[in-house]
Amino acid sequence: MAIPGWLRARRDGELRPAPRAQALELPQIQRGPAFPEDVEASFTRAPGRYEIRRREKDKQEPETLSGTIELPPDVYNGMALTVLRNLPKGATGTGQMLAFTPKPRFVKMVLHPVGDDPVIIGESRRVATRYLVDLEVGGIAGIFAAVAGKEPPDLRYWMVGGDVPAFVKFEGALFLNGPVWRIELTAPSWPK
């Protein structure tokens, strides 16, 4: 993840680049009535393997795919909130995620702030920064995805800043070609 200014202070006061966050492995399970098919997908950075078990709702036997894949250092599946919490105010970050379509495919992510919205937490009026996560399929597959209307939808996150940035809201699809979901905390209220 290219995060400008991501530094860590040592005990002696010297600033050094912080170690990069990195997805080492990911198990992902999609099962239930909200999903068009049951999917269990996973990858591990070392030794660079993936495995996908996919079963359509009307079939008994699952389809299994597995193989090797070289993961670049900036793959952040399931880590968007961690990356957003560590972005300096107003900064843009970039990275990739591994999408299983059904074979693994890298999708570019660009995470950037697009505005501020007022939010009330308890009796305190705060400001939540609205982030847009642009997802882009590259190469020839990206051109075909655009023509076929199969581009992945953008994701939106709202974070309250401060010493410890906090998640307050999400809008986006939870799986490829899925509906847009809204997930928000119950405590904050959004002034009309």
Secondary structure as UniProt FT lines:
FT   TURN            4..5
FT   STRAND          7..9
FT   TURN            11..12
FT   STRAND          15..17
FT   STRAND          25..30
FT   TURN            33..34
FT   STRAND          37..44
FT   TURN            45..48
FT   STRAND          49..56
FT   TURN            57..58
FT   STRAND          63..68
FT   TURN            73..74
FT   TURN            77..78
FT   HELIX           80..86
FT   TURN            89..90
FT   STRAND          93..100
FT   STRAND          104..121
FT   TURN            122..123
FT   STRAND          124..137
FT   HELIX           139..148
FT   STRAND          155..160
FT   STRAND          166..173
FT   TURN            176..177
FT   STRAND          180..184
//
